[in-house]
Structures are given as structure tokens and as C-alpha cells.
Amino acid sequence: MTPLKARSAGQALSMALKLGQETLANTDNPAREARLLLAHAAGVDQAGLIQLDISDFNTEVMSRYADLLQRRSVGEPVSKIIGYRDFWNHRFEISADVLDPRPDTETLVAAALKGPAPDRILDLGTGSGCILLSLLDEWPRATGIGSDLSDKALDVAQRNADTLKLTDRVAFMVSDWFSAIDGRFDLIVSNPPYISADEMRGLSREVLNHDPHLALTPGGDGLAPYRVIAAGVAEHLTETGRLLVEIGLHQGPDVSAIFRQAGFVNVETLPDLEGRDRVVTATVR
């Protein structure tokens, strides 16, 4: 793409954003996404856009911007393009190897923080580490373990821990649920893959084509991870410990039943900000 034929930096910015909005006309928020992608192409944050000089809208930047717009226009999520997602109080690196954290998952963090501060936390299927690292940042005396089946996901989680300077209080390991986990924890959390095989066909292209399927669905009815967690968590939870898991829209009754049948008590389903069932909590006594 050639540089914009503008007489001032302000005019160049206006022209670039107009181009972006036109290209992204079919997305949810063309104006916001155009600003994010232009800022990323120029190597600044959104606030820095107004500080760009006219020379900053050069061939290199505009070509990079055009490439980002094209990627978004065919369905790649903005967060995967720019490589991060803001979650809870921090910015987390994400990639094609991890689930893109959604605001709904903050419900789990908020619910966990309403309970007593734990000494040890376990995050099953940690992905980017956003849940575990957000909790460790809130509880400065806690330590945690994040497990995942994906080495590449754990690499992302480790980099996020490094960025947040939490490396000395967290460890990441490859584990198929509890298979490599030793010891007991005061808090066990998980956002497991829970989308059923039937529901996968109805996902948006942004999710279906750009989030790892391993983190989206276990196949079948989507409830298999909860059965595994229910079967193994009692051996790894302290007597006063808590379990919190994220669930799908209609899974509250089924997941609650699984936990009660496994002998858990104080089973409760919590809603997200939209009033939809989002988290199930339980204790061993």
C-alpha cells in the first residue's frame, strides 16, 4: 500500500481509520477494531495514534495495516492478530495455541476472590495462564501450578508469568488432568473444554477457525472433563478447599449433578454479568 496523500498527520489518521472501517464494515465494531489494528501496525497503543507524525503513515506501516485489515476481514480475531487480550487487571499474550480469554471467564476469577486467600492453587487446563496468574497477582502469598496438555500453551503461560513477575510463585507442567499432579490445594480452578460435538458446528468462524479445538471441546456431550475432575479432585483438595469451574450456557444442572453424585457439597451455580450460568462451585465438606 502506498502512503496516504494527506496534508497533515490528523488528515492521514482520519483517512487511515476511514479505510479500516470500510474494510471491516461487516465486523462487530469496525471503528474500534480499525484503531486497534492501525495502532498495532504503527507500533503504538491507541492513545499514541494522535501523536503520530505524517511521516509515520509510510509505505511500510500502511502495508502492514492493510495486511492486518485483510486478516480481520476474513475472520481472524483482533486479539489473535495483535497477540494479546486484556483480562482482569492485566494484558496477556495469546496465540493460536491457546484459548482466547473471554470476559465471561472473569466471573470465575471474581468468584474465587470472594473466598479466603489460599496457600496453593491448581489451574487445570491453564492455557494462557490468565486465570491462575490473575489470582496469584491478587493473592501475593499464594503459589500455584498450572497444567495443560499442550507444551506450546504452557510456553505462552510461562511468558505471561515472566511478564507479570510471578515466576517465583508459579510452575507449569504437562498433565492430563490430575495424572502428573501431586499434593493438595486450597483452591482448584478450571475452564475446561466444554462445548459439545453438536454445538461445535454452530460456533462463529472466529472461534472455530482460530481457537485450538483441544481447548474448546472434549467431544460428545461436553461433560467429560467435569466427570474426570469430579472423580479426581477429592484427592487433591484440602479439607477446607474450594473447586470452581467454568461451564457452558446450559450445563449448570448437569455439572452440579455430577459434583453432588461425587459427594461434593455446597454446590452452587453462579451467573456472569449477562445473567447466564457461568461457574459452578463446590467443596468437599
N, C-alpha and C positions, 0 to 999 in steps of 0.2 A: 504494500500500500504506500502511495506517495504521501509526503507531508501535506497537512491541511493548508489550503490557501486562505489564511486568515491574517488580519492586520494587527491582532493583539492576542495575548495569551487567553484573555477572557473569551474572545470570539472562538479561538481554537478549542477551548474546553467545551463551549456550548455546542459547537459543530460535532465534536467527537461524541459527546453524550447523546446528541440527537441521532447520530448514526447508530449508536449502540441500541437505543430504544427502538429504532425502526427494525433493526436486525432481530431483536428479542421481543418483538410485539406479541408473540404467542406464549411467552412465559408468564409466570405469576406476577412478577414485579419488575418490568423492564427497566424502569428508572434506577431502582436500587442496584440491580444486577449490572447495569451498564457502568455505574460508578465504581462498583467493586472490581470489575474486570479492567477498567481503564486504570484504576489505581494500581492494580497488580502489574499491569503491563508497564507502567511508568516507574514502578519500584517505590511507591509511596503509599501511605494509608489514605483513606477517603478525605480526611481533613487536609492532607497535603496537596490535593488536586488544585486548590485555588492558589497555591504557591508556585505552581509550575510556570516556567517561562515559555514563551512561544517556541523557542528552540527545542524544548523538551518534546514537542509534538512532531518528532522527526520520523524518518522512514522506518528506523528500527523499532521505535515504540509503537507506531501506528500499525506496522505489520504484525507485531506481537499482539496488539489489541484485536486486530482483525481475526487472527488465529483463535484467540480466546472466545471471541463472539461466535465464531463458527462452531467451536466445540460445544458451547452452551446451546446454540440453536438446534443442535441435533440430539439434545437430551442429556449431556453430561452435567451433573450438578455443579453449581458455582463452587461449593465447598471443596469438591474433588479437584476442580480446576486450579483454585488458588492454594489448595493444600492445607487448609485449616478450617476449624469450626470453633466458634466461641461457645463455651459450655460452662454453666455455673459461673465461676468467677475468673476463668482463665481461657486462653486460646490454646487449643490442642491441635497438634499436627495430625492430619489424617491422610490416608492414601487409598488406593484401590484394594489394599489388603485388609482394611478394617471397616467396620460398620460406621457410617456417618452418624455421629451422635445427634439425636433429635431433642428438641426442648422438652418433650414429654418425659424423657428419661430423667430430667432434673427432679421429677416427682419422687423418684427413689432416693435421690440424694437428700432432698428436703425431709422425707420421712425418716431416714436414718438419723439425721441430725437432731430430731426431736427426742431421741432416746439418749441414754447415758453414754459418755465417751468410752469407747472400747480400748483395750490394750492392743489387741490383734484383730486384723480384718483380713478376710479372704474374699477375693473377687473372682468368681468362676466365669470364664469366657471374657476376659478383661478387654480384649480388642485394643483400642487406643489407650486404655487405662483411664479414661475420663472420669468414671465413677470412683474408682479407688483413689486416684490422685486428688480428686476434689475433696474427698472425705479426709484424707491424710493432711491436706492443707488446712482443713478446719479443725482437726484434732492434732495438735503439734506433738503430743506424747505417744500417739499411736504408731504402730508399724503394720505393714501389710504385705500380702502375697497376691499377685495377680497371675492367674493361669489361663492358658489358651492352647488350642491345638496347632495354631499357626505360628511358626517361627517368625515370619515376616510381620505379623501383627505384634508380636512381643518386641520386635525391634522398634516399631513405632512407639509402643508404650514406654520402652526404656528411654527413647529420646525425649518423650514428654516429661518423664521423671527427671531427666537431666536438666531440661529447661526450667522446671519448677523447683529445682534444687531439693528434690525429695529422694535422691538416690540412696542416701544413707538409711532411709526408713522403709524402703520397698524392695521386694525381689520379685522377679518374673520367671515363670517356669512353664515348660511344656507339660501339659497334663490333660488326659481325657477325663474331665470332671474331677473326681477325687483320686484318680489312680496314682498320682505322684505326690499327693498331699499328706503331710504328717502333722500331728498335733491338733490342738483345739483352738478355736477362735471365738471371740466375744461377739463378732458380727460377721455374718456371711451374706454377701450380696451377689446378685447375678442378673444380667439382662441376656437370657439365653435365646437361641434361635427358637421362635415360637410360631412362625407363620405356617399354616397347614399347606399341604400339597395343592389342594383346591384353590386356596387363596393366592398362591404364588402367581397364578395366571392373571389375576386382576391387579397386580402391582403396577405402579407407574413405571415408565421406561427409565426414569432417573434412578429408581431403586433397583429394579430388576436387572438393569444392564451395568450398574456401577457399584453396587454393594456386593461383597462376597456372599455367595449363596450359602456357604457354610455358616455364616453368621445370621442368615435370615430364616432358614427352615431346616428342621430335622426330618422333614417328610411326614407322611401320614397325617395324623390329626393335629400335629404341632405340640402335643403334650408330653412327648417322650422325655425331654430334658427335665421337666418337673418331676416325673416319676423317678429318674435317676437321682436328682437332688434329694427328694424325699427319702429315698432308700439309704442314702449315704451321709446325710448332714448330721444326724444324731451322734455319729462317731467323731465329729469334728467341731461340734458346737459346745461351748461351756454350758454349765447348768443354767446360768442366767443369760445366756446368749440369745441373739435375735437373728432371724432369717428374713431377708427382703428380696423379692424377685419381681422383675417387671413382667407384665402379661399382655396378651393381645386383648382387643376390644371386648370379645365375648367369652373370655376364658376364666373370669373370676370364679364362677361357681365350680367349674371343673378343677381348677388348680386348688381351690380351697378344700374341695372334697379329697383330693389326692393327699394333701397335707394332714387333714384330720384322720384319714384312714391310716396314715403312717404314725399316728399317735401324737401329733403336734397339737398344741393348744393356743389360745389367744389368736386364732386365725382371723385375719381381718383384710378386707379388700378396700384399697384407698383410691380415690379418683384423681385424675390430673386436673389441670386448670380448666379444661373444657367439660369437666364433669364425667369423663369416661373412665371406666375401671382401668387402672394402670399398674398398681402394685399390690401384691399380696404379702402380708407379714405373718410371722408365726414364731412361737417359742417352744422349747421342749417341756416347759412346765409353767 
